[in-house]
């Protein structure tokens, strides 16, 4: 079923404009619907070009002649400025905006601030959460910059977009939908419920135990190669070359011990040896016959594996996802009384406020003020 915000809009087919002399008081004061302007019908394109096909502005005449290879190389670096996941999200967001504009016979590029404000309100009215609405705006701004236009929110009349976003956030104060952490007890339960020693069982045990011990994001976990492991007597040093908070790929080294209960490294060794993986990606998909594929496991597959193993263990799979392993490490470490700075060495949280939230939740009943009298 298509999401609500992609269904045909009941709004009239109008062109929305804004008086440049009006003060920015509210969205209703800024925008007036007008009848479509007369003129010959404009042909409708049947396809939407991907963002990568959006042409940048022409080079100034003062620059020397540049080869196609030089220009393509520069564009490749511009594209590499954003991780693959945001690029995919931006592609989807941009397509939705273009389709919405076509239904209203108006241009998506460049877009007026008033038009964008109405579009964001359209998304919010159809149930999109404020972070997703903000990402849609970021995608629109990204395409405008790529095409050499000023992003709508950065123009002289762009404050109307900020007002619309603020109103959306205030009207949707719902708490974040966090999945349950897979702490030490949950992970142990998952590991014990995985029956057999086939490749799928060995891989999933290693994925769950090692992923939790590394406090890894799912993108970090599937991005690991054998060359990123430096084995020592006490455990392994894991080099995480790129992460959500390290888009410049400076890299960081995290220590993972052998462990006594969850045994993350024995599970990892068992998987690598059985799958005969000596180079390349550590975690890989399997063919239907059980053979290891020469490919890298996707980050979405991590969530599916965790949910499938949770269901097999008698847990509610809807309460767990890829982030459960990372949150589980922080939760288990906090309950065990680990110092928050030592937790941060493993979790690599840039925001201590976010990390403190996990720790506070894990220790909510410790030394409760009401214990002496309740």
N, C-alpha and C positions, 0 to 999 in steps of 0.2 A: 504494500500500500504506500502511496506517495505521502510524504510528510505534509502536514496541514499547510505549511508556509509555501509549498510548491503547487497547491491546488489553485485553480483559476480564481482570481480575485473578484469579489463582488463590487469593487470600486468602479465608478464610471470611467470610461476611456477619455481622460482629460489630459491636457498639458498643464503642468503646474509651473507657475512663475512667481517671482517675488519682486516687490517694489524696492529698488535700490535705496530709496530715500527713507524707507520706514525704519523705525527703531526696532532693535531686536528685543522684543518683549516676551513673546511666546510663539510657539509653532503656529497656532491659529491666527495670530496677528500677522505672521510673516507670509503666509501662503494663501493665494486665492486661486480657486479653480477657474479656468477659462475654457471656452469652447475651442475645439480643434481649429487651427487656422486653415482657411481654404487654400486649395492648391492641388496640383496633380498628385495622385497617390504615389507614395514612395514604394519601390520594390522591397519585399521582405526577403532577407537572406535566409537560406535554409539551414546553414551551419554556423557555428560560433567558433571563431579562430581561438586556439589556445593562447594563453598569455605570452608564451615564448614567441608567438608570431606578431605580437604588437610591435609595430615599427617605432624605434626611437627617433627623436628629432634629427633632422639633417645636420651634418657637421658644418661648422662655420667655414666660410670661404677662406679665412685666414690660416687655417690649418694646412699642413703639407698633405700631399696625396698619400693616402693610406691604402695598404693592400687589403683584400677581402679577408685574408687569414688573420691580419692584425686586428681588424674590427671584430671578427668572429671570436678571437681569443679574449678580447675585452668583454664581449657579451657573455661569454662562458663564465668569466670571473664574476660578473654581475649576477648571473643566475646562481652561482655557487655561494652567494652571500646569504642565502637562506637555505635551511635544511630541507630535505626532500618532503617531510611530512607537511610543513607549512605550505610548501609549493603546491602540493596536491589539494590542500584545503582551499588555498586561494583560487585555484583553477575552478573548483566546484562553486565557490562563492561568486566568482566573477560571472560564470555561466548563468547562475540564478538571477543576478542583477541585470544582465543583458536581456534575458528572456522577459523579465518583469518590465523593462523599458520598452521592448518591442510591443508588448501587449498594450502599451499606452502611447504608441507612436511617437516616442521621444528618444533622443540620443543618449547613449550610455557613456560616451566618451567624446568630449568632456561633459561631465554631469554638473548641474548647478547644485549648490548647497541645499536649496529647498527641496529639490528632487530627492537627493540622498536622504535628507531628514525624513521625508515621507516614506521612503523605502525601508529605512530602519524601523519606523513605527509599524509598517506593514508586517515586518518579520516578528516584532515583539507581540503584535496582536494575534499572530498565529502560533504562539507558544514557544518561540525561540528564546533561549536563556540569554541574559545580558552579555556573558562572555562570547557567545556565538554571534550576537548582533555586533559586538565590537570587532570581532574577527572579520565579519562581512565588510565593515567600514575599512579595516586595514587592507583588505584585498582590493577594494575600489581605489584606495589611495596608492597602492602599489602599482596598479595598472596605469593610473594617471602619471605617476612619476616616470614610469618606463616609457610612456609615450611623449614625455616632455611637457606635460601639463602640471599645473599646480594642483595638489590634492584638494578636493572640495572643502575639507575642513580647515585648510590653511589659507583660503581666500579671504577677501575682505568681509564677505557675508557668511563665513564658515561657522560663526558662533551659534547659528541656528542648529547645527549638527550637534555641537556640544550640549546645547539645551535639551535636544531630543534624547540624547544618550543619558543625560542626568535624570530626565524624567522616567526613562525606561528602567534604570537601575533602582530608582526610588519606588517604583510601582511593582517591582519584582524582587522583594527582599528575601527570597527563599534561600535557605542554607545550602551549601554545596552538597551534592550527592556523592558522598564518599563511600567507597567499598570497604568492606571489613578487612582489617589487617590479618594476614596469615602469620600469626606469631609462632613461637617455638612449638607449642602444643598442637596447633592446627597443622603445621608443616609435618610434625612427627606423625600425626594421624593420616595425612595424605600419603606420606611415604610408605607407611605400613599397609595402606589399602591398595597399593599398586602391586598386583599379583604377577608373578612370572619374572623371567630374566630375558625376554626377547628385547630387540633393539628399542622398541617403543617404550617399554617399561624402564629400561636403563636410561634412555634419554630423558624421560619425564622425571625420573628421580633426580638425575643430575641437574636438570633445569630448575626444579623446585628448590632443592637443598642449596645448590650453589648460588642461585639467583637471590635467595633470601640472605645467605651469608654475605653476599657482596652488596646487599641493599641496592640492587641494580634496577634502574629503569629498564623497561622491556626493550627499548631501542639500544641501550648499552649492552644488554645481554646478548642479543642476536648479532651485534656488531663485533663481538669478540672473535679473535683468531687465535690459533694455537701459539703463534709467535708472541702474543700478548701475555703469556703465562711464564713466569720465572720461578721455577720450583726451588724450594729450600727445605731444610730439615724441619723447620717449624710450620711450614705451610707453603703458600704460593703468593707471589707479588703479581697483582693483576694490573696491567696498564690499560686504562680506559682512555682511548685516544680522542674521543669526541662524545659530548653529551649535550643534554638540553641546555645546561648552563655554561657550556664550553664550546660555543659554535666556532671559535677560532682554532679549535683542535690543539690547544696547548698541552692537553693530556694530564692525567693524574694517576698515581700508583696507589692501589688499595691492597692491604694485606688480608688474606683469608686463611685462618688456621684450619688444621685438619678437623677439629671438633671431636667431641666425645659422644654426643647424642644424635645430632642430625647428620654428622659425618659428610659434610659437603664435598671434601676432596676425594675420599674413597669413591663416592658416587660418580664424581666427575671422571676419575681415572677409569672406572669400570666402563663408562660410556665410550670414552675415547679409544680404549683398547678393543672393545667389542666391535665398534664401528670402523676400526682401523683408520682413525683420523690422526694424521701426523702433521698436516699443514692446512692452512685455510680456515674456513669457518668452523667454530666449535659446535654450535647447535644447528642441525640441519633437518630438513623434512625427510620423510620416508616415502618410498613408492608403496603402492597398495600391497605388493608382495612382501613388504618389510625391508627391502633393500634401502641403503642410505643413498640419498640423492646428492649430486655434486652441486649443491645450492645452499643458500643461507636461509635459515628459518625466518619468517616474517615476524614483525613485532605483534601483529594481530593474532598470529598463531600462538604466541605465548599466552595471551588471554584465553584463547579457546582451550588450550591444554589445561590450564589451571582450572577453568570452569568445568571441563569434562572430568578431571580428577576429583574435584570437589563433589560433583554429583555422584560419582562412583563411591565416594567415601560417606555418602549419606548426608552431605551438607547442601545448603541452598546455593546453587551455582550463581544465582543472580547477585549474591552478596560478595562475590569475589571476582577479581580481574587481575590484569598484569601488575598493577600497582600494589596489590595486596602483599607481594613478597617484600617489596621495599618498605612499605609501612609496617609490615610484620617485624622486620629487623629492629626498627626504631622502637616499636612498642615493647618487644621482648627485652631489648637492652635497657630501656627505661624501667621496666618492672624489676629487672635484676639489679637496679641501683647503679648502672653505669653512669659515669660522668658525661654530661651533655657534650663536652668538647671532644671526648673520645668517640661518642656516637657520631658527631659531625665529621670526624676523620674518615669514617666508613661511608656515611650517607652522602657526604659532600654537599649538604644543603648550603646554598649561598645565603639564604635568609634564616637567621637564627629565630626570628619570630615564627616562621612556619614550623621549624623543627621543635621549638618550645611548645607549640600547640599539640604536637603528637606526644611529647613527653608529659605534658600536663594531663592529657587525657588518660595516659597509661597509669599515672600516679594519682588519679583523682580521689581515690579512697585512702591513700597512704596518709597517716597522721591527721586524719580528719578532725576538724575542730570540734565536732560533736561527739567524738568517741567517748570522752570522759562522762558524759551525762545522758546520752541518748539510749 
